[in-house]
Amino acid sequence: MPQSAYNLQTTGQATLQPVRPISEFWDENFDGFRLVNNKVAAVKCGVLRTEAPPGTSYFRLMQAHFSGEVESAGKHNYGIDVLDESGRRLHGARVQQGWPWGRWPEKDDSAIEVLFGSKLAEFGIYANYDPNKVEYGPYWFRVQGLNSDVFYGAGLPGNRHVQGSLIFQRLRKEPEEPVPPPETLQEALYRLANASGVEVPYTPDFALWKVIGLHGGFPTSPEFRFEHEGVEYVGQRAQVKGSDRVYYCVAEKWDVVNFHTLPPAA
């Protein structure tokens, strides 16, 4: 079993020892209620992920650890740490406990704990629920001040004492990079024509060369092939009566040749 994020001592008051999260962790013992030797070894809880707008900060639930009935030894607390982007404790963070989960996002009541120094948010869990009738316990937790994930489903299954520990971290959702519009056929022709060399083989059998000649011009680049939106084209740059053009046609359809006049070089 992985090491808990906190050392929830089984004697005296619970001592919370934070461990900085390296990666996200979700305890599989939050995936469904289970008894082992008639002791609660697992419960059903969940996380509601927040939707943060690009360019804003938010709180993400990074780790969730469960302590069963045997490990808890009569205690019934949830310890919660909140970290900044670099993994340091976020002093002054306000953690909210609310209930019942069945009324989310409304609530009947809530409690607030503020992190200062070595003091973490610690909430006593007192509400009983029947895990054979309802899937989730009544308590939920989130961090106030920003958009925040919500951990939900905590409680005392069958009035059995269990515990949990959570770590939230403040993260930033980076602004989305603008997606450039797809290149048009004309833009592809301009780009490839400008990239072509000036060595021109004498190939009068080529369809483009023939049309260029009929228009009274001469090629200034080799023919080049390219694909645009799944269609293969052949293009060739040419000078025709003082204008710089690029002629093109769909590959193998040599009887339909078009051209674009290139804009003057900057």
Protein Blocks (a to p, Z undefined) as FASTA:
>chain_A
ZZdfbdcdfehjddddddddfbdcddfklnoccdeehiafbdcdddddddddehiacddd
fbdcdddfklnnopacdddddddfkopacehiacdddddfklocbdfbdcddddehjbcc
ddddfbdcdfklbmbdfbdcddehiacdddehiacehhiacddddddddddddddddddd
dddfklmmmmmmmmpcfbdcddfkbmklmmmmmnopacfbdcddddeehiacddddddee
hiacdddddehilmbccdddddddZZ
